[in-house]
């Protein structure tokens, strides 16, 4: 595998959800997750440790997946790092084809799960098998090597608009932000990218997901849009020169806003032109 492929993503399929996905009605995103994970034959592990109420989160997703035909979803039942450390990682993950990390607090998720045998086994499975790794809201943010843990929805980018922390590392050099349009998070994502323009910023709306594979393809799926902030062409960046509470100037940032069905090449950093029939209305 080439260096360029190895540096962005581990594994075959990642499903990254902007939060507040439909769990009760059409459930397009949850259905897509199960489809990728093997349909009704899928073996699902729910990881609810990011939640303030992990038992409640586990129950919500267990019921949602049962309603979609998965008879017995597994759950990582843990409220502390000690619980995760005592879990039998091999038994918990044996035969699993889909892992789903719920929302909550991404710092809680990483501080409880990161560096454990369960996390190590998950990384190995994602890297070496066809398991589908999904995360919503906090579970999405934590997929990055460098994750956003908090930040203000400001009217303009400024130096302390965002705080970054190490994540779980399923996505390398890609920073995920969630609830994106709904919570006005464009400024904090620009700030996060400006700290290191080598990183690609991806903001995902609610009830919207991106599906990534190891070959550079990112597809948008769901009700809202995905905003991509590419800083690789930045020509001027003064974030290092201003005080923490000050706004800063940055020039040459490239933006893409993609809706359902559109595709982006995250290795070469450009959208892939959809076919003409996708753009034209059906007049028949």
N, C-alpha and C positions, 0 to 999 in steps of 0.2 A: 504494500500500500504506500502511495506517495506521501511525502511529508504534508502536503497541502490538504489531503483528505484526512490524515490522521489528526490534524491539529484542531479541527472544528467540532467534530461529533464522534462519540463512541456509540457503536451499535447500529442496528438496522432501521428501527423505527422509533422515533420519539413523537409523542403527541402532547403538545404544550398548550394549555387552555387558559384563557384570560380570566377565568372565574365566572361564577353565577351561571354555569351551564344548566340548561333545561334538564331536570331530573324526573319530571312528572308527566310531560305531555309528549311532544314529538321526539325528544331525546336524541337528536341527530348525532351529537358528539359522542355520547355514551355508546350509541349503536356503532359508530365508526370505530371506537376503541375496541369493542368486542369483535367486530368484523376483522380488524387487524390481528387480534389476539387468538382467532380461531373460531369465532362464532359461538354456537351453543356448546361446543366442545372446549371452549376457553377455560383455563384454570386461572382465576383471578385472585391476586393478593391486594387487599386494601390497606394502605398505610396512613392512618389518621392522626399520627402523633403531632402534627402541626397545630391541630385544633385545640382550643380551650376546653372543649368537651369531646374528647376522642371517641367515647362510647356512642354519643349521639351521632357524630359524623360517620362512624362505622355503620350504625344502624340505617342511616339515610341511604348510603351507597350500597349496603347489602341488599336492602329492599329494592333499590333501583335496578341492580344487576339481576336480582331474582325475577323481577317483572319482565326483564328482557331475555329470560331463559337460562340464566346461569344458576344451577341448582344450589350450589354450596360455595359461595365466595369465601376465601380465607381472609383473616384480619390479623395484622400485627397488633396485638393488644398490649399496649405499653403506655404508661403515663410518666415514665422517667427513663433516664439513660440506663439505670440499673436493670430495669425491666427488659430493655432491648439487649443489653449485654448478656442477660441470662437466657434469652431466646435461643432455640436450636435453629440456627440459620439454614442448615442443610435440610432439615425436615420442613421448615416453614416454606422454603422456596422450591422444594423438589417438584418438578413437573409444571411449575407456574409458567404461563404463556403471556400474562399481562399483569403489570404492577401499576397501581393507581394511587398516587399521593394526593391527599385532600388539601383543602385550604386551611387557613389559620394564620400562624406566624412563622415565616420562613426561618427566622433565627432560632425559634424553638425546634423546628424540624431538624435543622442542621446540627444544633448543639446536642440534641438527643440521639440522632441517628449517625452523624458523621464519625468516621473512624472505627465503627463497630464491625463485628464479623458479619452482621446482617447487611450493612452498607457495602462491605467488601464483596460479599457474595452477589449482591444486586449489580454492582459494577461489572463483575466478571460475567454475569449472565447477559447483561446488556451488550457487553463488548463481544462475547463469543457465541451468542445464540440469537434466535429470532424473537426473543421476548420483546414485547412492546412496553415501553416505559411511558407512563402518562402522569401529568401533574396539573392541578388546577390552582389558580391563585397563588398562595404561598408555595404550593407544590411545584408550580411552574417557575416561579422566581428562583427557587432553590436548585434548579437543574443547572444553572450556570456555574462556571468556575469562579467568576466574580459576580456576586448577586447584590441587588439592591435590597437593603434591609429597612430603610426608611427614607423619607424625603418629602419635601413640601411641594404642593401643587401651586407653584408660583407663576406669575404672569410672564416672567422672563428668567432665563438661566442665571443662576449665581452660584458662587463657588461652594457654599455649604447647602445647596438645594437637595443634596442626596448623600447618603452614607452607603458605602459599599463594604462587603464582607465576603470571605471565602464561602462558596456554595459547595454543592455535591459534585460538580464537575462533569456532568453528562454532556454539557455543551461547553466547548472551549472557545474562548474569545468571542462569545455571543452573550450579551446581557439581555435578560428578559424583564419586561415590565408588564403588569397586568391591570385589569379594570381601567384600561388605558384612556380611552376617550371619556368614559363616564366620570373619571376622577381628575381629568385635566392634567395628565402626567407628561406632556410633551417636553416641558422645560427640564424636568429632572432627568429624562432620558438623554436629552442633548447634553446636559451636564455630565452624566455618567460616561457618555462616549467621549466627551472632550477631555476627561481625565486621561484616557488612553485611546486615541483614535484607531488603534489596531482592533479594538472591540467593535462588533456590529451590534447596534441597539435594535431590539425588536419589541414594539409595544402592541399588546393584543387586547382587543375589546372583550367585553363580557359576552358569554354565549358564543364565543369564537375560539378557534384553535388553529395552530399550525402543525402540519405533519412534516417531519424532516426525515430524510434517509441519509445514509452515509455517502451518497454519490453527489451531494450538493443541491438536492431538490428540496425546496420548501413550498408546500401548498397550503393556501388559506382555506379554512373550512368552517362554515357557521354563519351566524346572523350578521355580525359586525365586520369591522375591517381590522387589518394589521398594518401598523405603521413601521417602516424600516428607516433607521437613522444610520447612514453610512458616513463615517468620518475619515475614510481613507484618503479622500481628496482635499482635506482641510489645508488651506493655504496660510491661514493666520489664526493663532490660538493664544490668548493671553490668560488662560485660567491660572497658570502658575504665578502670574505677576500681580494679581489683585488680592485684596484682603478677603477673609473668609465670608463676610456678609455682603461683598460687593458683586455687582453684575460684571460679566466679562464679555469680550467680543470674540467671536469665532466666525471665520469665513470659509466658504467652500463645502459646507455640510450638504449632503445629498439626501433627499427624502423620497420615499415611495409609499403610497397608500394603496393597499391591495385588498380587494374584497373576495368573497367566496369563489373558489375555483381558480383564482390566479396563482401563478407560480413564480418563484424567485430562486435564482441560483446563488446560494450563499457562499460558495467558494469563489466564483468569479465576480460576485456582487453586481448582478443586474437582473431585472425582471425578464422573464421569458414571454415573448409575445404570444398572446392567445390566438387560436385559429379564428378566422373571420366569422365563422358561424357562431362563435361564442359571443362576439360583439354585436351581431345584428339581431334585431327582434324577429321572432317567428311570425311571419306574415301569412302563414298558411292557415 
